[in-house]
């Protein structure tokens, strides 16, 4: 960069800021000022978003519920066309249930009403807590979805899905 300074009053020189991108181009942000010796700075994301390991526990749980619902849809066909599967964190009124000493439900069935489809709600925290191990959580999710779908259809869970194990 060439010196474009102009003499000002009392012998002071005024230099304009160089254009962005040139060396010495004005104030820099914090990340640019940080030292990055030996390439030990920020490298980017640890796990790219396209890989399955980057999904949160809640997203994986929702995927498991949808996989189970899709499997039941393939097995039962049009019987489950108007059924919604919903995942919620905890059941409403959990404090009262625990205070009264009752069993915390893993899900809830809401029958179809006027203009509203039937809804099966699975409570994520309850199911995750009751899973025998993290590796068996997906099987438990499937069993819970099968149990509540069987309750909605008034059939036995074993007749609904041959892979039902009954973890309870």
C-alpha positions as CSV (number, residue, x, y, z in Angstrom):
1,X,0.0,0.0,0.0
2,X,1.4,3.4,-0.9
3,X,1.5,6.2,1.6
4,X,-1.4,8.6,0.9
5,X,-0.8,10.8,3.8
6,X,-1.5,14.5,3.5
7,X,0.1,17.1,5.6
8,X,-2.3,18.8,8.0
9,X,-2.1,21.7,10.3
10,X,0.9,21.9,12.6
11,X,2.7,19.1,10.7
12,X,0.2,16.4,11.5
13,X,-0.3,13.8,8.8
14,X,-3.7,12.3,8.1
15,X,-3.9,8.9,6.6
16,X,-7.1,7.4,5.2
17,X,-8.1,3.9,6.2
18,X,-7.1,1.3,3.6
19,X,-9.9,-0.6,1.8
20,X,-11.2,-3.7,3.5
21,X,-9.1,-6.7,2.8
22,X,-5.8,-4.9,2.7
23,X,-3.2,-5.2,5.4
24,X,-3.9,-2.8,8.2
25,X,-7.6,-2.4,7.2
26,X,-9.1,-0.9,10.3
27,X,-10.3,-2.5,13.6
28,X,-10.7,-6.2,13.5
29,X,-13.1,-8.4,15.4
30,X,-12.2,-10.5,18.4
31,X,-11.8,-13.7,16.4
32,X,-9.4,-12.1,13.9
33,X,-7.2,-10.7,16.8
34,X,-6.9,-14.0,18.6
35,X,-3.6,-15.7,18.2
36,X,-3.8,-19.1,16.5
37,X,-0.4,-20.6,17.2
38,X,0.3,-24.0,15.7
39,X,-3.2,-24.3,14.1
40,X,-4.9,-24.8,17.4
41,X,-7.8,-22.4,16.8
42,X,-11.4,-23.2,16.0
43,X,-11.7,-25.7,13.3
44,X,-15.4,-25.8,12.7
45,X,-18.1,-28.1,13.8
46,X,-17.2,-31.3,15.6
47,X,-19.9,-33.3,13.8
48,X,-21.5,-32.0,10.6
49,X,-25.2,-31.7,10.7
50,X,-25.8,-34.3,8.0
51,X,-24.4,-37.1,10.2
52,X,-26.8,-39.0,12.5
53,X,-24.6,-38.4,15.5
54,X,-25.4,-34.7,15.4
55,X,-29.1,-35.2,16.3
56,X,-30.3,-34.4,19.7
57,X,-31.9,-37.0,22.0
58,X,-35.3,-35.5,21.5
59,X,-34.9,-35.6,17.7
60,X,-33.8,-39.3,17.9
61,X,-36.7,-40.1,20.1
62,X,-39.2,-38.5,17.7
63,X,-37.6,-40.5,14.9
64,X,-38.1,-43.7,16.8
65,X,-41.8,-42.9,17.4
66,X,-42.3,-42.1,13.8
67,X,-40.5,-45.3,12.7
68,X,-42.8,-47.4,14.9
69,X,-45.8,-45.5,13.7
70,X,-44.8,-46.2,10.1
71,X,-44.3,-49.8,10.8
72,X,-47.7,-50.1,12.3
73,X,-49.2,-48.2,9.4
74,X,-47.6,-50.8,7.0
75,X,-49.0,-53.7,9.1
76,X,-52.5,-52.3,9.7
77,X,-53.1,-50.1,6.7
78,X,-56.1,-47.8,6.6
79,X,-57.1,-48.4,10.3
80,X,-54.4,-45.9,11.3
81,X,-54.9,-43.2,8.7
82,X,-56.5,-40.8,11.0
83,X,-54.1,-41.2,14.0
84,X,-51.6,-38.6,15.1
85,X,-48.5,-39.5,17.0
86,X,-47.2,-36.8,19.3
87,X,-44.1,-36.6,21.5
88,X,-44.2,-34.5,24.7
89,X,-41.6,-34.1,27.4
90,X,-43.6,-35.0,30.5
91,X,-47.3,-35.7,31.3
92,X,-49.4,-32.9,32.5
93,X,-50.0,-32.9,36.2
94,X,-46.8,-35.0,36.9
95,X,-46.4,-33.4,40.3
96,X,-49.9,-34.5,41.4
97,X,-49.4,-38.0,40.1
98,X,-46.1,-38.3,42.0
99,X,-47.6,-36.8,45.2
100,X,-50.5,-39.3,45.1
101,X,-48.1,-42.2,44.6
102,X,-49.5,-43.2,41.2
103,X,-47.7,-44.7,38.3
104,X,-46.5,-42.2,35.8
105,X,-48.0,-42.9,32.4
106,X,-45.7,-43.5,29.4
107,X,-48.3,-42.1,27.0
108,X,-51.9,-41.1,26.5
109,X,-54.6,-42.0,24.0
110,X,-57.2,-39.4,22.9
111,X,-60.0,-40.8,20.9
112,X,-61.2,-39.1,17.7
113,X,-63.8,-36.4,18.2
114,X,-65.7,-34.0,15.9
115,X,-63.2,-32.9,13.2
116,X,-60.2,-34.0,15.4
117,X,-58.3,-37.2,14.6
118,X,-57.3,-39.7,17.3
119,X,-54.0,-38.8,19.0
120,X,-51.4,-41.0,20.7
121,X,-49.1,-39.0,22.9
122,X,-45.8,-40.5,24.1
123,X,-44.0,-38.9,27.0
124,X,-40.3,-38.8,26.2
125,X,-38.7,-38.3,29.6
126,X,-40.8,-41.0,31.2
127,X,-40.0,-43.6,28.5
128,X,-36.3,-42.7,28.6
129,X,-36.2,-43.0,32.4
130,X,-37.8,-46.4,32.3
131,X,-35.6,-47.8,29.5
132,X,-33.4,-50.7,30.9
133,X,-30.4,-49.3,29.1
134,X,-29.7,-46.6,26.5
135,X,-29.2,-49.3,23.9
136,X,-32.7,-50.7,24.5
137,X,-34.5,-47.4,24.5
138,X,-35.6,-47.7,20.9
139,X,-37.2,-51.1,21.6
140,X,-39.0,-49.7,24.5
141,X,-40.3,-46.8,22.4
142,X,-41.6,-49.2,19.9
143,X,-43.4,-51.3,22.5
144,X,-45.0,-48.2,24.1
145,X,-46.2,-47.1,20.7
146,X,-47.6,-50.5,20.0
147,X,-49.3,-50.7,23.4
148,X,-51.1,-47.3,23.1
149,X,-52.0,-48.0,19.5
150,X,-53.5,-51.4,20.5
151,X,-55.4,-49.6,23.3
152,X,-56.8,-47.2,20.7
153,X,-57.9,-50.1,18.4
154,X,-59.1,-52.3,21.2
155,X,-56.8,-55.2,20.3
156,X,-54.0,-57.1,22.0
157,X,-50.5,-55.7,21.4
158,X,-49.3,-59.1,20.3
159,X,-51.9,-59.2,17.5
160,X,-50.9,-55.7,16.4
161,X,-47.2,-56.3,15.9
162,X,-45.4,-59.7,16.0
163,X,-42.2,-57.9,17.3
164,X,-43.9,-56.6,20.4
165,X,-41.9,-57.8,23.5
166,X,-43.7,-56.2,26.4
167,X,-41.0,-54.5,28.4
168,X,-43.3,-53.5,31.2
